[in-house]
Amino acid sequence: MRNLIIICAFAFGFMACDKPAGEGGTSIIEGQVYKIFTFQNPTTGAWDTTYFQLDVGRDVFIIYADNKAELYDDKFDTDFNGKYHFEYLRKGEYTIYTYADSTDNSNVKHEYPVFKQINISSNNSTYTLGDFIIEKNQ
């Protein structure tokens, strides 16, 4: 009887643990990164916009929290279509980000982060995050 009580106490202790966001679950976050070019058509004078998937290997980062100031926990290199995929995630808050390229008026190139936040609320789920759309104006 005493052993049964000890086993029940351990089992209850493991069930009561609330694991934080991170690896070890059964959910997936996926999405895609696009680049948009806006330019003035020299023939018509109208502003045109085209978009396409980014180059292979764009880094997309994940933070196992909703705090943008945290250091990233994992990263994924996009495939040839600009798609990324984070799997084996538990319930919780996540921040996904990538870097956008920019050129200032002095023609100096720099990057800045673009963030998206998502809450995984159930196990065995696939969450498609809204696409990252990175603009570049010419």
C-alpha positions, -999 to 999 in steps of 0.1 A, spaced: 0 0 0 28 23 9 45 18 -25 12 25 -43 10 59 -25 46 67 -35 40 58 -71 8 78 -72 26 108 -57 53 106 -84 28 102 -112 8 132 -99 40 153 -97 48 146 -134 13 153 -146 12 186 -126 44 200 -143 37 227 -168 65 227 -193 75 260 -209 75 268 -246 102 250 -265 112 218 -281 97 185 -270 61 189 -283 42 178 -313 33 212 -330 47 229 -360 51 266 -371 57 272 -408 56 301 -432 73 318 -461 95 348 -467 88 371 -498 106 401 -511 87 429 -527 102 454 -551 84 487 -557 97 508 -586 86 535 -610 80 522 -646 102 544 -668 78 539 -698 44 547 -681 56 566 -650 33 544 -629 45 526 -597 48 489 -602 52 462 -575 66 427 -580 72 400 -554 90 367 -553 105 343 -529 138 351 -514 171 334 -521 178 300 -507 192 301 -472 176 332 -456 179 328 -419 146 327 -399 149 326 -361 127 314 -333 126 326 -297 108 303 -272 90 333 -256 72 365 -266 101 387 -256 119 402 -286 150 410 -265 158 373 -259 186 355 -277 172 332 -304 168 295 -295 169 280 -330 171 290 -366 160 276 -400 174 283 -434 147 289 -460 144 265 -489 143 275 -526 107 288 -522 115 309 -492 97 284 -468 107 277 -432 95 251 -408 100 247 -370 87 214 -355 85 195 -322 72 226 -303 52 226 -271 23 249 -262 33 284 -254 44 318 -268 69 321 -297 86 349 -316 97 343 -352 119 368 -370 141 374 -400 161 403 -413 151 427 -440 177 445 -462 175 482 -465 195 510 -482 195 545 -468 198 578 -488 236 576 -486 234 542 -504 246 524 -472 231 489 -468 219 476 -435 196 450 -421 167 453 -395 147 426 -379 110 419 -388 91 401 -359 60 380 -357 45 364 -326 24 333 -323 8 314 -295 6 276 -298 -25 266 -278 -29 229 -286 -7 199 -293 -5 181 -326 -12 213 -345 4 230 -375 4 268 -374 9 287 -406 23 321 -397 15 350 -420 42 355 -446 72 378 -440 70 404 -467 102 424 -470 100 456 -490 127 472 -511 120 504 -529 141 516 -558 
